[in-house]
Structure formats: C-alpha cells, structure tokens
C-alpha cells in the first residue's frame, strides 16, 4: 500500500511539476524569461488561453442559449456544440470550490495526472522496469504542445487519459473498462469515435480472413457478449447528440458549429496557405509530423501490436485531412503509442543527452506560445 502511494505521488509529481514551472513566470508577473516578453496579467494569461474561456462559457451555460448569448464573445450558440460536455461538466462540478477559471485549471491538471498514470501503467508492458520512469518523464515533456495543453484550460488531457486507459484495458481483455474509458474519451472530444472504429476492425479483420480462407465458413462471434461494452463509445456519442437536441434544439448541432471541423478533401490541404486556419506558408515541420507518424505506424505493425497499429493508423489517416496550422495538437492522441514504437531509441543514452538540451527549447516555446495564444477578454465578469 505504501509502495503504491509513493508511486502515485511520483507519477503525479512528474505530471504536475513541468506545469508549475510553466506557470511560475506568469504567477510572479515576470517581464521576460530568456529574452521572451511575458504578459503582465499574471495567471489571467493562463486562463485566457484558447479555448479555455470558451469551455468556461460552456460550463456556466451548459448549452443554454440564453446564458451563452449573455457572454461578450459574440459567437453563435451552435459554435459551443463543438465543445463536448464532459470537460465542461467537470469544470462545473468543481466551480463551487475554486470558481470557474481555476476549476478549469484544476480539472486539466487532474486529467493530466490521470493520463500520466495510465501511460505509466501502459508502458510497463513494453520496456524494462528501469526504463519505465524515464519513458514517463519523456511523455510528460514531449512534444511541447502536449506540455502546453496540460498547462492551460484544455480538454486534451482528459481525452488522452480516456484513450490510453481504454487501449490499456482492451489489451488486457478487460472490455468493460475499455468501453468505460472509451466513453470518457468520446464524451470529451468528437474523435473518440475513431477508437471504436479501431476496435471494430480489430474484431472483424480476423473473421474476414477466416472467411477468405474458407468460403464455406459462417460469420460467428462466439463470446461476443464480452465485447458489447465497447458499444458504450458510439452510444455515448448518440447521447451527446440527443442532449444537443434537448438543449440546442438541433440533433446535429455539432455539424452546424461553424468552422470547428477542420477536415477537408483531398488530403494535405494544410499546405493551402490561404485556408482560414492555416494562414502561412511556413509549414515544413508538418512534413516531419507526417514522417514520424508513418514511421511509428510501420514500427507498430512490425512489432505485431494490432491494437496500437489500428488506432494509430486510423487516427493518423484522419490527420492527413486536417487543414489547421496547429496540426500537432490534433495528432496528440497517437503520441503515447509512437513513444512505444520508438521506445528502443528513447531508452538509449544518446536520446537522454538530447532531451537534456531539448528541455530548454521546450520550456521557452511553451512560454512564448502561451504568452501569445490569448483570447482578448474585456470583461471577465461573465466568466467568474
């Protein structure tokens, strides 16, 4: 018991300490860090980072059109349907203790600890015992975009916790827990349905191969009942749409939320510099995102990890159609599994030396990004 508690405290520390270091210059109201100008608004800069204030509005209104209209952002009511309800519901739950802005940060930090905990449990099956902690530290710091979303109000940590936990339990053949945590992911962000698609293919492909080799064989799924719990994922998505029908009088409100859905055909539309959410031709690093995604997927296939390979493959394929400058944020759900794919390199001494240097630019980039990614808020009263 004492050993488990010490491990949990260690994992929580690995998750929380980097965030505290990110917050420190803002909390102290420093003017500069390493020459990077820091806004003098203190923790308000952290709270005001996109899309934090929008989640606060969603939490306070819980999709009530009248309350949404009372905010000062001037966005259409349907816009908030893109913000799925679980993260706002948790913000609302703790708002009585911390107030809405700090409840949002509390839920984000708590979700980050949960994601780090499940990553620790997950990575135990892939590396030697002496390397588990190191991989967890890498997960807590890399990529910088992951550290950033864990340090502001964001639903990604809760989504990532649900994804990692669901796949962890699916591999353990604990399908009820896989379904439950998949439901958590789905109620947090719309791409959670891709997890269900991966599970469906994992279950169906062996059966299709069986039919292909024996045309007389019939499709049968003995013991199918044990897999039924993964249907919690699509059922929870249906529940969200029904909830939107009740609150917003629009079953398909998510699809009417404006330019929140950044999927375009054909793929690679991100290189259209004139697209609204791109707006630049400085995009060469996007090619490296694709490169590492593809290399990781190929390695997972070679490692004979069908659960990881199917999820990464489906999610990565969807990312190819995303036209948004912040592509790394959209790719975050596959990062834990890419760390598995490249774990043989990450545990090496050379990588550890590289990380010692990379910690500095990761930190500086995080400060610069958070300093500039701020919603203009003239009146905080509706958000408190």
C-alpha positions in Angstrom: 0.0 0.0 0.0 2.8 2.4 1.0 4.7 1.5 -2.2 1.7 2.2 -4.4 1.1 5.5 -2.7 4.7 6.5 -3.3 4.5 5.5 -6.9 1.3 7.5 -7.4 2.9 10.6 -5.7 5.9 10.2 -8.0 3.7 9.9 -11.1 1.7 13.0 -10.0 4.9 14.9 -9.5 6.2 14.0 -12.9 3.0 15.4 -14.4 2.5 18.5 -12.3 6.0 19.9 -11.8 6.5 20.9 -15.5 3.2 22.7 -15.4 4.1 24.6 -12.3 7.4 25.7 -13.9 5.3 26.9 -16.9 3.0 28.9 -14.6 5.8 30.4 -12.4 6.8 33.3 -14.7 3.1 34.3 -15.1 2.4 33.9 -11.4 5.4 36.0 -10.5 4.5 38.5 -13.2 8.0 38.5 -14.7 8.5 40.8 -17.7 10.9 38.5 -19.5 12.3 35.0 -19.5 15.5 34.4 -21.6 14.6 37.5 -23.5 11.0 36.3 -24.2 8.4 39.0 -23.2 5.9 37.8 -20.6 2.5 39.5 -20.3 1.9 41.2 -17.0 -1.6 39.8 -16.5 -0.4 37.0 -14.2 -2.4 33.8 -14.2 -5.1 35.5 -16.2 -2.9 34.9 -19.3 -3.0 31.1 -18.5 -6.8 31.1 -18.0 -7.4 33.2 -21.2 -5.5 30.9 -23.5 -7.6 29.4 -26.2 -10.0 27.6 -25.8 -10.2 27.9 -22.0 -12.7 30.8 -21.9 -15.0 29.0 -24.3 -15.0 26.0 -22.1 -15.9 28.2 -19.1 -18.8 29.6 -21.1 -19.9 26.1 -21.9 -19.6 25.0 -18.3 -21.5 28.0 -16.9 -24.3 27.8 -19.5 -24.3 24.1 -20.1 -25.5 24.8 -23.6 -28.3 27.1 -22.5 -28.7 29.5 -25.5 -29.8 32.4 -23.2 -26.8 32.2 -21.0 -24.4 31.8 -24.0 -25.8 34.9 -25.5 -25.1 36.9 -22.3 -21.3 36.5 -22.8 -19.2 39.1 -24.6 -17.7 36.8 -27.2 -20.4 37.3 -29.9 -20.1 33.7 -31.1 -23.2 31.8 -32.4 -24.8 29.4 -29.9 -24.1 26.5 -32.2 -20.4 27.2 -32.0 -20.3 25.7 -28.5 -21.6 22.3 -29.7 -18.0 21.7 -30.8 -17.0 21.6 -27.1 -18.2 18.2 -25.9 -19.9 18.1 -22.5 -17.7 16.0 -20.1 -14.9 18.5 -19.6 -17.3 21.4 -19.1 -19.4 19.2 -16.7 -16.3 18.6 -14.6 -15.4 22.3 -14.5 -19.0 23.0 -13.3 -18.6 20.3 -10.6 -15.6 21.9 -9.0 -16.6 25.5 -9.7 -18.3 25.8 -6.3 -14.9 25.2 -4.7 -12.4 27.0 -7.0 -14.6 29.3 -9.2 -14.9 28.6 -12.9 -11.4 29.8 -14.1 -9.4 27.9 -11.5 -11.8 24.9 -11.6 -10.9 24.6 -15.3 -7.2 24.5 -14.5 -7.8 22.1 -11.6 -9.6 19.7 -13.9 -6.9 20.0 -16.6 -4.1 19.2 -14.1 -6.1 16.3 -12.6 -6.7 14.9 -16.0 -3.0 15.3 -16.8 -2.1 13.2 -13.8 -4.6 10.6 -14.9 -3.2 10.5 -18.4 0.4 10.2 -17.0 -0.7 7.4 -14.6 -2.2 5.3 -17.3 0.8 5.9 -19.6 3.0 4.6 -16.8 0.8 1.5 -16.5 0.7 1.1 -20.2 4.4 1.4 -20.9 5.2 -1.2 -18.3 4.5 -3.9 -20.9 7.0 -2.5 -23.4 10.2 -1.6 -21.7 12.4 -2.9 -18.9 11.5 -1.9 -15.4 14.4 0.5 -15.1 13.2 2.5 -18.1 9.5 2.9 -17.2 10.1 6.1 -15.2 12.2 7.6 -18.0 9.6 7.0 -20.6 7.0 8.6 -18.3 9.2 11.7 -17.9 9.5 11.9 -21.7 5.8 11.6 -22.1 5.3 14.4 -19.6 7.6 16.8 -21.6 7.3 15.9 -25.2 6.1 17.2 -27.5 6.0 20.8 -26.2 2.4 21.1 -27.5 1.3 18.4 -25.0 3.0 20.2 -22.2 1.2 23.4 -23.2 -2.3 21.9 -23.3 -1.6 20.4 -19.8 -0.8 23.9 -18.5 -3.8 25.8 -19.7 -7.6 25.1 -19.8 -7.9 22.3 -22.4 -9.8 19.1 -22.9 -6.9 17.2 -24.4 -5.5 15.7 -21.1 -8.9 14.2 -20.3 -9.3 12.9 -23.8 -5.8 11.4 -23.8 -6.4 9.8 -20.4 -9.5 8.1 -21.8 -7.7 6.9 -24.9 -4.7 5.5 -23.1 -6.8 3.8 -20.4 -9.2 2.3 -22.9 -6.5 0.8 -25.1 -4.6 -0.4 -22.0 -7.7 -2.3 -20.7 -8.6 -3.5 -24.2 -5.2 -5.1 -24.5 -5.7 -6.6 -21.0 -9.0 -8.1 -22.3 -10.9 -6.1 -19.7 -13.5 -4.9 -22.1 -15.9 -3.2 -19.7 -13.2 -0.9 -18.6 -12.1 -0.4 -22.2 -15.6 0.6 -23.0 -16.0 2.9 -20.0 -12.8 4.8 -20.7 -13.6 4.9 -24.4 -16.9 6.5 -23.3 -14.9 9.1 -21.3 -12.8 9.9 -24.4 -15.9 10.1 -26.6 -17.8 12.5 -24.2 -14.7 14.7 -24.2 -13.9 15.1 -27.9 -15.6 14.0 -31.1 -12.6 12.0 -32.5 -13.3 9.4 -29.7 -15.4 7.5 -32.3 -12.1 6.6 -34.1 -11.3 4.4 -31.1 -14.5 2.5 -31.6 -13.7 2.1 -35.3 -10.3 0.7 -34.4 -11.8 -1.8 -32.0 -14.4 -2.8 -34.6 -11.7 -3.5 -37.2 -9.5 -5.4 -34.6 -12.5 -7.7 -34.0 -13.7 -8.0 -37.6 -10.5 -8.5 -39.6 -9.7 -12.0 -38.2 -13.2 -13.1 -39.1 -12.9 -11.7 -42.6 -9.6 -13.5 -43.0 -11.3 -16.7 -41.8 -14.0 -16.3 -44.4 -11.4 -15.5 -47.2 -9.6 -18.8 -46.5 -12.7 -20.9 -46.1 -15.6 -19.7 -48.2 -18.0 -22.1 -46.6 -17.4 -20.8 -43.1 -20.1 -18.8 -41.5 -19.6 -15.5 -39.7 -20.0 -16.2 -36.0 -18.8 -14.4 -32.9 -18.6 -16.8 -30.0 -18.3 -14.9 -26.7 -19.4 -11.7 -28.4 -21.1 -10.5 -25.3 -17.8 -9.7 -23.7 -17.2 -7.1 -26.4 -20.5 -5.4 -26.1 -19.2 -2.9 -23.6 -17.2 -1.1 -26.3 -20.5 -0.1 -27.7 -20.6 2.4 -24.9 -18.4 4.6 -27.2 -20.9 5.1 -30.1 -23.8 5.1 -27.6 -22.3 8.0 -25.7 -21.8 9.9 -28.9 -25.5 9.3 -29.7 -26.2 10.5 -26.1 -24.3 13.8 -26.8 -26.4 14.4 -30.0 -29.7 13.7 -28.1 -28.5 16.1 -25.4 -27.8 18.7 -28.1 -31.4 18.2 -29.4 -32.7 18.9 -25.9 -30.6 21.9 -25.1 -30.0 23.4 -28.5 -33.0 22.0 -30.4 -30.6 20.6 -33.0 -29.6 16.9 -33.0 -26.8 17.6 -35.5 -25.6 20.8 -33.7 -22.0 19.6 -33.7 -22.0 19.6 -37.5 -23.5 23.1 -37.5 -20.9 24.6 -35.2 -19.3 26.6 -37.9 -15.6 26.2 -38.9 -14.7 24.0 -35.9 -14.5 20.9 -38.1 -11.2 21.2 -40.0 -11.4 18.1 -42.2 -11.1 18.7 -46.0 -10.8 16.6 -49.1 -8.4 15.8 -50.7 -5.7 15.2 -48.0 -2.8 17.6 -47.3 -5.0 20.7 -47.6 -3.0 22.1 -44.7 -0.5 23.3 -47.4 -3.1 25.7 -48.8 -1.7 28.8 -47.1 -4.8 30.7 -47.9 -7.0 28.4 -45.8 -8.6 30.2 -42.8 -6.9 28.1 -40.1 -3.5 27.9 -41.8 -2.6 31.4 -42.9 1.1 30.8 -43.5 3.4 29.1 -46.0 5.9 28.3 -43.2 4.8 24.7 -42.9 7.8 22.5 -43.5 7.7 21.0 -40.0 4.3 19.5 -40.9 6.2 17.0 -43.1 8.1 15.8 -40.0 4.8 15.3 -38.2 3.7 13.0 -41.1 7.2 11.3 -41.2 7.2 10.3 -37.5 3.6 9.3 -37.7 4.2 7.0 -40.6 7.5 5.6 -39.2 5.8 4.9 -35.9 2.9 3.2 -37.6 5.2 1.0 -39.6 7.2 0.0 -36.5 4.0 -0.9 -34.6 2.9 -3.1 -37.4 6.4 -4.8 -37.4 6.1 -5.2 -33.6 2.8 -7.1 -34.1 0.8 -4.7 -32.0 -2.5 -4.7 -33.8 -4.5 -2.7 -31.2 -1.9 0.1 -31.3 -1.4 -0.1 -35.1 -5.1 0.1 -35.9 -5.7 3.0 -33.7 -2.6 4.9 -34.8 -3.4 4.1 -38.5 -7.0 5.2 -38.4 -6.2 8.4 -36.4 -3.2 9.2 -38.5 -5.2 8.8 -41.7 -7.8 11.3 -40.3 -5.0 13.8 -39.5 -4.0 13.8 -43.2 -7.3 15.5 -43.9 -6.9 18.2 -41.2 -6.3 21.7 -42.5 -5.2 23.5 -39.4 -1.9 25.2 -38.5 -1.9 23.5 -35.1 -1.6 20.0 -36.5 0.5 18.7 -33.7 -2.4 19.3 -31.2 -4.7 17.2 -33.5 -2.0 14.5 -33.5 -1.5 14.3 -29.8 -3.7 11.2 -29.2 -1.2 9.0 -31.2 1.9 10.3 -29.3 1.7 7.7 -26.4 1.8 4.9 -28.9 4.5 6.5 -31.0 6.6 6.5 -27.8 6.0 2.8 -27.7 7.1 2.4 -31.3 10.3 4.4 -30.7 10.9 3.2 -27.2 14.1 1.3 -28.2 15.6 4.6 -29.2 14.2 6.7 -26.4 15.8 4.5 -23.7 19.3 5.0 -25.2 21.9 7.2 -23.6 22.1 9.4 -26.7 18.4 10.2 -26.5 18.7 11.1 -22.9 21.5 13.6 -23.7 19.4 15.1 -26.4 16.5 15.5 -24.1 18.7 17.4 -21.6 19.2 20.0 -24.3 15.6 19.9 -25.7 14.1 20.7 -22.2 15.3 24.3 -22.7 13.6 25.0 -26.1 10.5 23.0 -25.0 10.2 25.3 -22.0 10.9 28.5 -24.0 8.5 27.6 -26.8 5.8 26.8 -24.2 6.2 30.2 -22.6 6.2 32.0 -25.9 3.1 30.1 -27.2 1.1 30.6 -24.0 2.0 34.3 -24.0 0.6 34.9 -27.5 -2.3 32.4 -27.7 -4.6 34.6 -25.6 -8.3 35.4 -26.2 -8.9 39.2 -25.8 -11.3 39.5 -22.9 -12.5 43.0 -22.0 -14.9 41.9 -19.3 -14.1 38.9 -17.0 -17.4 39.2 -15.0 -19.4 36.6 -17.1 -16.6 34.1 -16.7 -16.2 34.3 -12.9 
